[in-house]
Amino acid sequence: MEIAPDDVVVLALDRGPAPDRAYFAATGAELAAGAAPRRLTDADALAASGRVLVALAPTLTYAEGMHGGAAERSPEDRRLVRALQHRFSGRVSCVRIGVDGAAPAAEAAPPRGLFEFRPAMLRRAPELLRECWTVPNRQDYLYLATKTFGLNLIVRLAFAGKAVMKGELPLMRAVISTSWYQIQDTVFTVFGQTYMKFVGRMTGMLRVGRASLGDFAFVYVQLCLFEFLNRLALGPLGENPLVYTRVGLTLIFVNILQGMISGGPLVPAINKMRRCGAISHPTMMHLYQLSSLTLQFGLFASFGYQRVYFLLTSATLALSWGAYAVFSFFYQDVPAPAADPALAARLGALAAKA
């Protein structure tokens, strides 16, 4: 690929010990003259009369897929490319380079077949979870105090207390059930960042067509298992029969299907919002904590209020599936083939001066 003097090259590089993603720009004329690139703060600061070439070096600021490690591009890269496309419509293209300026390895073959399942990811789940481990921060403990042991506990005590007062739920079962809910809530609140990263890594476990649904499938199976344990602790209640009967098991599958169709895509949708760069990492964590409030809808099903549960899940249908669909299909990556060796060498020399 030839770079004209009026073209602009944008380098996406990792910088610093953390590291952080940084961007540098140089015109084709500056590239030919061997000048050092200038730091680029945002797309609005770039002026280009010719084409815009974005060179993506692997990044350690973001990880996805089974093996983690360096990703092809970061969410910030995707946001920058979209902004450049908006400003320079039809003139933006992307290539991939290695960290040393060499051309990256050959691209993987496109997916074949309609369906692909990778059970190796389930076998590697403990290892992936360790790789995703993140130390809880102040935000996590804030939500623990205000949400888990604040709003959520009050709501659970209200449900359990009403059932006990009506004589439908023995006090001991109410204590066991509320304690079990609180344990779940505590773990997923304090270790929310670890869980979000782990679910994101599970995306490639399942593919249907061109859509990667591993994160969605993993969350669904998890919800089925946890709801069975929830109702086992509660026993038959309201419109719910014994959970281990045929009718009880069928009702769980129906309820989880309702939850999956309505709110199930919320966490995967938030992951996709982060992946495409529509939100920052702190915003992602806030949305994750707030989206967990929809789990309170499940209390209506668990405590036997099936009609109310149906209305609530139906109300969230458009929001959750709409967000999942939008960020899955309308935020596709711009193709980024590997740079040819000659161009990769020139871009590598430019990156070394950044």
Number of C-alpha atoms within 10 A of each C-alpha: 7 8 18 14 15 16 21 25 26 25 29 26 22 19 15 8 6 9 12 13 20 17 24 21 26 23 26 21 15 18 22 14 9 14 14 17 21 15 15 17 13 13 19 11 8 15 14 14 12 17 21 28 21 24 27 26 28 21 23 20 18 19 21 20 18 21 13 14 15 15 16 19 24 25 20 22 23 19 19 20 22 20 15 21 17 13 16 17 12 11 16 20 18 19 21 26 28 21 17 15 22 22 23 21 10 8 9 6 6 7 11 9 10 10 13 15 13 14 10 10 21 14 10 12 15 12 12 21 16 11 16 20 14 14 11 14 11 9 14 20 16 13 18 20 13 12 20 25 14 12 12 20 18 13 13 19 14 12 17 23 16 13 19 16 11 9 10 16 20 15 15 12 16 21 16 14 21 19 14 16 18 17 13 12 21 20 13 19 26 22 18 21 24 20 18 20 20 24 24 25 25 25 24 19 22 21 18 13 13 13 14 18 19 24 23 22 20 17 17 17 11 10 17 17 12 14 20 18 14 20 23 16 18 25 22 18 18 16 12 20 17 15 23 14 10 10 13 17 16 13 17 22 15 12 21 22 16 18 25 21 17 22 26 26 26 24 24 27 23 24 26 24 21 22 25 22 20 18 19 14 15 12 13 20 21 14 15 21 23 12 15 18 14 17 14 14 19 20 20 18 24 26 22 19 17 19 11 13 21 17 11 19 21 15 13 18 18 14 13 22 18 16 17 21 14 14 20 17 11 8 18 11 13 14 10 17 16 21 22 15 14 13 19 22 18 15 23 22 17 23 22 12 11 18
